Amino acid sequence: MSKKIKVTPEQLEKVVNEAMGFRIPTYTSETEEELDELIKVMSGPISDLRKNKTFSADDAVTHRIYQLVAEGGELHVKVQELIDLLESLDDKPERRVVGFKFSK
């Protein structure tokens, strides 16, 4: 005899939509994962390259990097937009430690 599995209508709809390719992501975990990856790249490889590369005053690459990172530059504007969006999110609730405090 086989076991019957109860499936809610919402679960069934989700499974059918995913099978048909109509998955509607919530973007919650995906956004956090992509942000973590960006942070790794910004703090790791970019930092290392900054320390190990030579910038030339009349080099086109140096000029383009300046255009990206200078205040008002393309990358600077996008990073500021990212910061503003992150600041607009609700704060995580404080984690409360449950336990006892002993005093002498």
Distance bins in CASP14 RR format, pairs under 12 A and 6 or more apart:
PFRMAT RR
TARGET T0000
AUTHOR 0000-0000-0000
RMODE 2
METHOD distances of the structure
MODEL  1
5 11 0 0 0 0 1 0 0 0 0 0 0
5 12 0 0 0 0 0 1 0 0 0 0 0
5 15 0 0 0 0 0 1 0 0 0 0 0
6 12 0 0 0 0 0 1 0 0 0 0 0
7 13 0 0 0 0 1 0 0 0 0 0 0
7 14 0 0 0 0 1 0 0 0 0 0 0
7 15 1 0 0 1 0 0 0 0 0 0 0
7 16 0 0 0 0 0 1 0 0 0 0 0
8 14 0 0 0 0 1 0 0 0 0 0 0
8 15 0 0 0 0 0 1 0 0 0 0 0
9 15 0 0 0 0 0 1 0 0 0 0 0
9 16 0 0 0 0 0 1 0 0 0 0 0
10 16 0 0 0 0 0 1 0 0 0 0 0
10 17 0 0 0 0 0 1 0 0 0 0 0
11 17 0 0 0 0 0 1 0 0 0 0 0
11 18 0 0 0 0 0 1 0 0 0 0 0
12 18 0 0 0 0 0 1 0 0 0 0 0
12 19 0 0 0 0 0 1 0 0 0 0 0
13 19 0 0 0 0 0 1 0 0 0 0 0
13 20 0 0 0 0 0 1 0 0 0 0 0
13 22 0 0 0 0 1 0 0 0 0 0 0
13 23 0 0 0 0 0 1 0 0 0 0 0
13 24 0 0 0 0 0 1 0 0 0 0 0
14 20 0 0 0 0 0 1 0 0 0 0 0
14 21 0 0 0 0 0 1 0 0 0 0 0
14 22 0 0 0 0 1 0 0 0 0 0 0
14 23 0 0 0 0 1 0 0 0 0 0 0
14 24 0 0 0 0 1 0 0 0 0 0 0
14 25 0 0 0 0 0 1 0 0 0 0 0
14 26 0 0 0 0 0 1 0 0 0 0 0
15 21 0 0 0 0 0 1 0 0 0 0 0
15 22 0 0 0 0 0 1 0 0 0 0 0
15 23 0 0 0 0 0 1 0 0 0 0 0
16 22 0 0 0 0 1 0 0 0 0 0 0
16 23 0 0 0 0 0 1 0 0 0 0 0
17 23 1 0 0 1 0 0 0 0 0 0 0
17 24 1 0 0 1 0 0 0 0 0 0 0
17 25 0 0 0 0 0 1 0 0 0 0 0
18 24 0 0 0 0 1 0 0 0 0 0 0
18 25 0 0 0 0 0 1 0 0 0 0 0
23 30 0 0 0 0 0 1 0 0 0 0 0
25 31 0 0 0 0 1 0 0 0 0 0 0
25 33 0 0 0 0 0 1 0 0 0 0 0
25 34 0 0 0 0 0 1 0 0 0 0 0
26 32 0 0 0 0 0 1 0 0 0 0 0
27 33 0 0 0 0 0 1 0 0 0 0 0
27 34 0 0 0 0 1 0 0 0 0 0 0
27 35 0 0 0 0 0 1 0 0 0 0 0
28 34 0 0 0 0 0 1 0 0 0 0 0
28 35 0 0 0 0 0 1 0 0 0 0 0
28 89 0 0 0 0 0 1 0 0 0 0 0
29 35 0 0 0 0 0 1 0 0 0 0 0
29 36 0 0 0 0 0 1 0 0 0 0 0
30 36 0 0 0 0 0 1 0 0 0 0 0
30 37 0 0 0 0 0 1 0 0 0 0 0
31 37 0 0 0 0 0 1 0 0 0 0 0
31 38 0 0 0 0 0 1 0 0 0 0 0
31 82 0 0 0 0 0 1 0 0 0 0 0
31 85 0 0 0 0 0 1 0 0 0 0 0
31 86 0 0 0 0 0 1 0 0 0 0 0
31 89 0 0 0 0 0 1 0 0 0 0 0
32 38 0 0 0 0 0 1 0 0 0 0 0
32 39 0 0 0 0 0 1 0 0 0 0 0
32 86 0 0 0 0 0 1 0 0 0 0 0
32 89 0 0 0 0 0 1 0 0 0 0 0
32 92 0 0 0 0 0 1 0 0 0 0 0
33 39 0 0 0 0 0 1 0 0 0 0 0
33 40 0 0 0 0 0 1 0 0 0 0 0
34 40 0 0 0 0 0 1 0 0 0 0 0
34 41 0 0 0 0 0 1 0 0 0 0 0
34 82 0 0 0 0 0 1 0 0 0 0 0
35 41 0 0 0 0 0 1 0 0 0 0 0
35 42 0 0 0 0 0 1 0 0 0 0 0
35 82 0 0 0 0 1 0 0 0 0 0 0
35 83 0 0 0 0 0 1 0 0 0 0 0
35 85 0 0 0 0 0 1 0 0 0 0 0
35 86 0 0 0 0 1 0 0 0 0 0 0
35 89 0 0 0 0 0 1 0 0 0 0 0
36 42 0 0 0 0 0 1 0 0 0 0 0
36 43 0 0 0 0 0 1 0 0 0 0 0
37 43 0 0 0 0 0 1 0 0 0 0 0
37 44 0 0 0 0 0 1 0 0 0 0 0
37 45 0 0 0 0 0 1 0 0 0 0 0
38 44 0 0 0 0 0 1 0 0 0 0 0
38 45 0 0 0 0 0 1 0 0 0 0 0
38 46 0 0 0 0 0 1 0 0 0 0 0
38 75 0 0 0 0 0 1 0 0 0 0 0
38 78 0 0 0 0 0 1 0 0 0 0 0
38 79 0 0 0 0 1 0 0 0 0 0 0
38 82 0 0 0 0 1 0 0 0 0 0 0
38 86 0 0 0 0 0 1 0 0 0 0 0
39 45 0 0 0 0 0 1 0 0 0 0 0
39 46 0 0 0 0 0 1 0 0 0 0 0
39 47 0 0 0 0 0 1 0 0 0 0 0
39 79 0 0 0 0 0 1 0 0 0 0 0
39 82 0 0 0 0 0 1 0 0 0 0 0
39 86 0 0 0 0 0 1 0 0 0 0 0
40 46 0 0 0 0 1 0 0 0 0 0 0
40 47 0 0 0 0 0 1 0 0 0 0 0
40 48 0 0 0 0 0 1 0 0 0 0 0
41 47 0 0 0 0 1 0 0 0 0 0 0
41 48 0 0 0 0 0 1 0 0 0 0 0
41 49 0 0 0 0 0 1 0 0 0 0 0
42 48 0 0 0 0 0 1 0 0 0 0 0
42 49 0 0 0 0 0 1 0 0 0 0 0
42 50 0 0 0 0 0 1 0 0 0 0 0
42 69 0 0 0 0 0 1 0 0 0 0 0
42 75 0 0 0 0 0 1 0 0 0 0 0
42 79 0 0 0 0 1 0 0 0 0 0 0
42 82 0 0 0 0 0 1 0 0 0 0 0
43 49 0 0 0 0 0 1 0 0 0 0 0
43 50 0 0 0 0 0 1 0 0 0 0 0
44 50 0 0 0 0 1 0 0 0 0 0 0
44 51 0 0 0 0 0 1 0 0 0 0 0
44 52 0 0 0 0 0 1 0 0 0 0 0
45 51 0 0 0 0 0 1 0 0 0 0 0
45 52 0 0 0 0 0 1 0 0 0 0 0
45 53 0 0 0 0 0 1 0 0 0 0 0
46 52 0 0 0 0 0 1 0 0 0 0 0
46 53 0 0 0 0 0 1 0 0 0 0 0
46 65 0 0 0 0 0 1 0 0 0 0 0
46 68 0 0 0 0 0 1 0 0 0 0 0
46 69 0 0 0 0 0 1 0 0 0 0 0
46 75 0 0 0 0 0 1 0 0 0 0 0
46 79 0 0 0 0 0 1 0 0 0 0 0
47 53 0 0 0 0 0 1 0 0 0 0 0
49 55 0 0 0 0 0 1 0 0 0 0 0
49 61 0 0 0 0 0 1 0 0 0 0 0
49 65 0 0 0 0 0 1 0 0 0 0 0
50 65 0 0 0 0 1 0 0 0 0 0 0
50 69 0 0 0 0 0 1 0 0 0 0 0
53 59 0 0 0 0 0 1 0 0 0 0 0
53 61 0 0 0 0 1 0 0 0 0 0 0
53 62 0 0 0 0 1 0 0 0 0 0 0
53 65 0 0 0 0 1 0 0 0 0 0 0
54 61 0 0 0 0 0 1 0 0 0 0 0
54 62 0 0 0 0 1 0 0 0 0 0 0
55 61 0 0 0 0 1 0 0 0 0 0 0
55 62 1 0 1 0 0 0 0 0 0 0 0
55 63 0 0 0 0 1 0 0 0 0 0 0
55 64 0 0 0 0 0 1 0 0 0 0 0
55 65 1 0 0 1 0 0 0 0 0 0 0
55 66 0 0 0 0 1 0 0 0 0 0 0
55 69 0 0 0 0 0 1 0 0 0 0 0
56 62 1 0 1 0 0 0 0 0 0 0 0
56 63 0 0 0 0 1 0 0 0 0 0 0
56 65 0 0 0 0 0 1 0 0 0 0 0
56 66 0 0 0 0 0 1 0 0 0 0 0
57 63 0 0 0 0 1 0 0 0 0 0 0
57 66 0 0 0 0 0 1 0 0 0 0 0
59 65 0 0 0 0 1 0 0 0 0 0 0
59 66 0 0 0 0 0 1 0 0 0 0 0
60 66 0 0 0 0 0 1 0 0 0 0 0
60 67 0 0 0 0 0 1 0 0 0 0 0
61 67 0 0 0 0 0 1 0 0 0 0 0
61 68 0 0 0 0 0 1 0 0 0 0 0
62 68 0 0 0 0 0 1 0 0 0 0 0
62 69 0 0 0 0 0 1 0 0 0 0 0
62 70 0 0 0 0 0 1 0 0 0 0 0
63 69 0 0 0 0 0 1 0 0 0 0 0
63 70 0 0 0 0 0 1 0 0 0 0 0
64 70 0 0 0 0 0 1 0 0 0 0 0
64 73 0 0 0 0 0 1 0 0 0 0 0
64 74 0 0 0 0 1 0 0 0 0 0 0
64 75 0 0 0 0 0 1 0 0 0 0 0
65 73 0 0 0 0 0 1 0 0 0 0 0
65 74 0 0 0 0 0 1 0 0 0 0 0
65 75 0 0 0 0 1 0 0 0 0 0 0
65 76 0 0 0 0 0 1 0 0 0 0 0
66 72 0 0 0 0 0 1 0 0 0 0 0
66 73 0 0 0 0 1 0 0 0 0 0 0
66 74 0 0 0 0 0 1 0 0 0 0 0
66 75 0 0 0 0 0 1 0 0 0 0 0
66 76 0 0 0 0 0 1 0 0 0 0 0
67 73 1 0 0 1 0 0 0 0 0 0 0
67 74 1 0 0 1 0 0 0 0 0 0 0
67 75 0 0 0 0 1 0 0 0 0 0 0
67 76 0 0 0 0 1 0 0 0 0 0 0
67 77 0 0 0 0 0 1 0 0 0 0 0
68 74 1 0 1 0 0 0 0 0 0 0 0
68 75 1 0 1 0 0 0 0 0 0 0 0
68 76 1 0 0 1 0 0 0 0 0 0 0
68 77 0 0 0 0 1 0 0 0 0 0 0
68 78 0 0 0 0 1 0 0 0 0 0 0
68 79 0 0 0 0 1 0 0 0 0 0 0
69 75 1 0 1 0 0 0 0 0 0 0 0
69 76 1 0 1 0 0 0 0 0 0 0 0
69 77 0 0 0 0 0 1 0 0 0 0 0
69 78 0 0 0 0 0 1 0 0 0 0 0
69 79 0 0 0 0 1 0 0 0 0 0 0
69 80 0 0 0 0 0 1 0 0 0 0 0
70 76 1 0 0 1 0 0 0 0 0 0 0
70 77 0 0 0 0 0 1 0 0 0 0 0
70 79 0 0 0 0 0 1 0 0 0 0 0
71 77 0 0 0 0 1 0 0 0 0 0 0
71 79 0 0 0 0 0 1 0 0 0 0 0
71 80 0 0 0 0 1 0 0 0 0 0 0
72 78 0 0 0 0 0 1 0 0 0 0 0
72 79 0 0 0 0 0 1 0 0 0 0 0
72 80 0 0 0 0 1 0 0 0 0 0 0
72 81 0 0 0 0 0 1 0 0 0 0 0
73 79 0 0 0 0 1 0 0 0 0 0 0
73 80 0 0 0 0 1 0 0 0 0 0 0
73 81 0 0 0 0 0 1 0 0 0 0 0
74 80 0 0 0 0 0 1 0 0 0 0 0
74 81 0 0 0 0 0 1 0 0 0 0 0
75 81 0 0 0 0 0 1 0 0 0 0 0
75 82 0 0 0 0 0 1 0 0 0 0 0
76 82 0 0 0 0 0 1 0 0 0 0 0
76 83 0 0 0 0 0 1 0 0 0 0 0
77 83 0 0 0 0 0 1 0 0 0 0 0
77 84 0 0 0 0 0 1 0 0 0 0 0
78 84 0 0 0 0 0 1 0 0 0 0 0
78 85 0 0 0 0 0 1 0 0 0 0 0
79 85 0 0 0 0 0 1 0 0 0 0 0
79 86 0 0 0 0 0 1 0 0 0 0 0
80 86 0 0 0 0 0 1 0 0 0 0 0
80 87 0 0 0 0 0 1 0 0 0 0 0
81 87 0 0 0 0 0 1 0 0 0 0 0
81 88 0 0 0 0 0 1 0 0 0 0 0
82 88 0 0 0 0 0 1 0 0 0 0 0
82 89 0 0 0 0 0 1 0 0 0 0 0
83 89 0 0 0 0 0 1 0 0 0 0 0
END
